[in-house]
């Protein structure tokens, strides 16, 4: 079965709630894209808000059913609270990464002891990292607090290398900020759960990824998760094969319906929006000049994206000045008058999400990635 790129783009845009079909809730929006990247939380909140009807950042901040924790690629994501059994089970299935240097290492029994201590310490209170250090050391031993982790011209205590592992184990997530300080919490305080069996959970996560981003290859899925192709490849063995742009790929079981009706329009996606990060092939989503202008050595997410008809057609940058939002859009091909009108509406929507007054400039974006 051969599938056209136009049909793939149309289906992905609709399933990502970017085609004039807002999601029913913030949790539904996040679930549809397999997690919203929230390393830069403000960008993650905008990613969710643009998929809702009339939402602002505050809408997302106050939404029920979301949790901020570690997701794909070991990076911070907003995930549906109800999906933590799936995510913790699936991420625990991934093979271990490169071992840390010998002076930092923990024995297997020490790792289990630290993770249990983290869960116990957060069972009743939200704690800052320094408060959590005190509690983990008290529950384990002074060895957990040894300053052996190089970090920003200083050293962190040994136990901190296991923060992502504690999240994968389901006993740690982010809590509400305490002023400028980050806190951690235990997600079981919101809703007790058990991680799904690893193999079952990983299979389900693959099917969800393919539903949102398919068709895809083992190499593309492994890249999205930042794991090895050898590990994920057996999970593709019985999936329906298709052909996209002359290359073999796979779909989720029973998910072979595509439409010939294209998606038309203009969208602005913030940093690390899931649509750009998870979609492949890169050379089709980022055609021509976009491949070098909107990617950083092939990595997506470092630049906010201008989409035209679901394909990357430029980059943009925002700058807030008081209650004014200045948006500069660098289109890589000329925009028609109609598309400029659609772009103006997108800037208006972005300003509404941020509760600002909009200003649009068409021209070169002079700042680099992450600016």
Secondary structure, 3 states (H helix, E strand, C coil): CEECHHHHHHHHHHHCCCCCCCCCCHHHHHHHCCCEECCCHHHHHHHHHCCCCCCCHHHHHCCCCEEEEECHHHCEEEEEHHHHHHHHHHHHCCCCCCCCCHHHCCCHHHHHHHHHHHHHHCCCCCEEHHHHHHHHHHHCCHHHHCEEEEECCEEEEHHHHHHHHHHHCCCCEECCCECCECEEECHHHCCCCCCCCHHHHHHHHHHHHHHHHCCECHHHHHHHHCCCHHHHHHHHCCCCEEEECCEEEECCCCCCCCCCCCCCCEEEECCCCHHHHHCCCHHHHCCCCHHHHCCECCECCCCEEEEECCEEEEEEEEEEECCEEEEEEEECCCCCHHHHHHHHHHHHHHHHHCCCEEEEEECCCCCCCCC
